[in-house]
Amino acid sequence: MVWTPEHTGIFLDHVERDRLKMMWRLIAFRGLRRGEGCGPRWTDHDHRNSSLAIATQLVQDGWEVIEGAPKTNSGIRLVALDRETNEGLAEHKELQEQERLKWGPAWVDTGRIFTEEDGSLLHPGKVSDLFDRLVAAAGLPPIRLNDLRHGAATLMLAAGIDIKVVSETLGHSDTRVTRDIYQSVLDDLARAAAEAVVRLVPRAQRQLRAVPAPVATKPDADRPVISNQGAPQSA
């Protein structure tokens, strides 16, 4: 299941005060995988150029958390950030610094953008559990965290973003992968585009068809009826 844009908006409003709100935003708008959302480092964020390098991810090995390469044949990729996300990450860095001062010597310096309150690594399984609780608290239809990524792809395609750009943002090795996964979405968009093109051209016949045809009425009882011979008769 994929949320509507309205559902996504409700969710992002609901997590506005959550300390991981920027991670949820990156998944919802940029289509990061769960491990990619848990894994970015501050060295991966280029604030000046509004981009985030997806160079690593955190994955589960049993219940242990280990660092791995991104799950894509295309390797490290750069994800462009909108202004609000870019500035939001800068604000998140300031909040993390406050947490570091609060924890003092107990702070775990992992260099990650998104961490536990003591700086330690996020556990992907716990992140999924937290997402489920937030969705339920917001009163939204239940979806998997990975479905939030699918929603990001749908939003990009609906916004008219070229499929090559969408494919690169998602980390697909080829646009054929993107087409295979989102073919039904692409078909819907293609039909909508076809209708939009037709509506651009004014046509007189279309206007004529819009005029309702005359409705036949039953003859009045007192009105004479013309027979085949043309002689008036009473009804």
CORKA-V230693 format. One record per residue. RES is the residue in three letters. OMEGA is omega in radians with two decimals (none if undefined). Layout:
res->[RES	RES]
omega->[OMEGA	OMEGA]
This chain:
res->[MET	VAL	TRP	THR	PRO	GLU	HIS	THR	GLY	ILE	PHE	LEU	ASP	HIS	VAL	GLU	ARG	ASP	ARG	LEU	LYS	MET	MET	TRP	ARG	LEU	ILE	ALA	PHE	ARG	GLY	LEU	ARG	ARG	GLY	GLU	GLY	CYS	GLY	PRO	ARG	TRP	THR	ASP	HIS	ASP	HIS	ARG	ASN	SER	SER	LEU	ALA	ILE	ALA	THR	GLN	LEU	VAL	GLN	ASP	GLY	TRP	GLU	VAL	ILE	GLU	GLY	ALA	PRO	LYS	THR	ASN	SER	GLY	ILE	ARG	LEU	VAL	ALA	LEU	ASP	ARG	GLU	THR	ASN	GLU	GLY	LEU	ALA	GLU	HIS	LYS	GLU	LEU	GLN	GLU	GLN	GLU	ARG	LEU	LYS	TRP	GLY	PRO	ALA	TRP	VAL	ASP	THR	GLY	ARG	ILE	PHE	THR	GLU	GLU	ASP	GLY	SER	LEU	LEU	HIS	PRO	GLY	LYS	VAL	SER	ASP	LEU	PHE	ASP	ARG	LEU	VAL	ALA	ALA	ALA	GLY	LEU	PRO	PRO	ILE	ARG	LEU	ASN	ASP	LEU	ARG	HIS	GLY	ALA	ALA	THR	LEU	MET	LEU	ALA	ALA	GLY	ILE	ASP	ILE	LYS	VAL	VAL	SER	GLU	THR	LEU	GLY	HIS	SER	ASP	THR	ARG	VAL	THR	ARG	ASP	ILE	TYR	GLN	SER	VAL	LEU	ASP	ASP	LEU	ALA	ARG	ALA	ALA	ALA	GLU	ALA	VAL	VAL	ARG	LEU	VAL	PRO	ARG	ALA	GLN	ARG	GLN	LEU	ARG	ALA	VAL	PRO	ALA	PRO	VAL	ALA	THR	LYS	PRO	ASP	ALA	ASP	ARG	PRO	VAL	ILE	SER	ASN	GLN	GLY	ALA	PRO	GLN	SER	ALA]
omega->[3.09	3.12	2.95	3.06	3.13	3.09	-3.14	3.11	3.11	-3.14	-3.11	3.05	-3.09	-3.08	-3.08	-3.13	3.10	-3.08	3.11	-3.04	-3.12	3.06	3.10	-3.12	3.13	3.12	-3.07	-3.07	-3.08	3.01	3.08	2.99	-3.09	-3.13	3.11	3.10	3.13	-2.89	-3.00	3.13	3.13	3.10	3.13	-3.10	3.06	-3.08	-3.10	-3.09	3.08	3.14	3.10	3.09	3.06	-3.02	-3.10	3.05	3.08	-3.09	3.12	2.98	-2.89	3.02	3.13	3.12	3.11	3.10	3.12	3.09	3.10	-3.09	3.13	3.11	-3.11	3.08	-3.14	3.11	3.08	3.12	3.11	-3.12	3.01	-3.05	-3.09	3.11	-3.13	3.13	3.11	3.10	3.09	3.09	3.12	3.12	3.09	3.11	3.12	3.11	3.09	3.10	3.13	3.12	-3.14	-3.08	3.08	-3.10	-3.12	-3.12	3.11	-3.08	3.13	-3.11	-3.10	3.11	-3.11	-3.06	2.91	-3.08	3.13	3.11	-3.12	-3.06	2.98	3.06	-3.10	3.14	3.11	3.10	3.10	3.12	3.12	3.11	3.13	-3.13	3.13	3.12	3.14	-3.13	3.13	-3.13	-3.09	3.06	-3.11	3.03	3.04	3.09	3.12	3.10	3.05	3.05	3.11	3.10	3.11	3.12	3.13	3.12	-3.13	-3.14	3.14	3.12	3.09	3.12	3.14	-3.04	3.09	3.10	3.11	-3.13	-3.14	3.13	-3.13	-3.11	3.06	-3.11	-3.07	3.12	3.11	3.09	3.13	3.14	-3.14	-3.08	-2.99	-3.09	-3.13	3.08	3.13	3.11	3.12	3.14	3.13	3.11	3.11	3.11	3.12	3.11	-3.12	3.13	-3.14	-3.10	-3.14	-3.05	3.12	-3.13	3.13	-3.11	3.12	3.12	3.14	-3.13	-3.13	-3.14	-3.11	3.13	3.11	3.14	3.12	-3.14	3.12	-3.12	3.09	-3.12	-3.09	-3.09	3.12	3.12	-3.12	3.12	3.11	-3.13	3.10	3.14	3.13	3.09	3.06	-3.10	none]
